[in-house]
Amino acid sequence: MNQLSYEQQQRMCNQEVLQIENQQDELVNERRKIKSAILELESDLQRGFQQVSVLNDELVNQGNTKNLRRMQKNDEYLQVFQQSLRDSGEQFESAYNKAINRLDDEREALYKKRSEIPWD
């Protein structure tokens, strides 16, 4: 059976390490995009609720007291949505960190494997 040469084994390990590093780079880029999207969503959400609040304030000031209850409900909705976004962000960070740690472990295992390749 043909054994791979030292150089071939080194090259294979280096390619595998490069693949893992590329996966890590992709994760970092995706993380940045997702965090940006979450921040934008949160900002849009706050802006929308502020607009609704301003409209409700105007109606209450005009004597429409039914909107006072709507204002309170809207404030509750805003808090629920913000908490949901925070929870989602934390879950995302946790999943991201697990993926990065898994890739780090794989890369370290490849480094170890590469250092143990016997010389011809």
Buried (B, 14 or more C-beta within 10 A) or exposed (E): EEEEEEEEBEEBBEEBBEBBEEBBEEBEEEBEEBBEEBEEEBEEBEEEBEEBBEBBEEBBEEEEEEBEEBBEEBBEEBEEBBEEBEEEBEEBEEEBEEBBEEBEEBBEEBEEBBEEBEEE
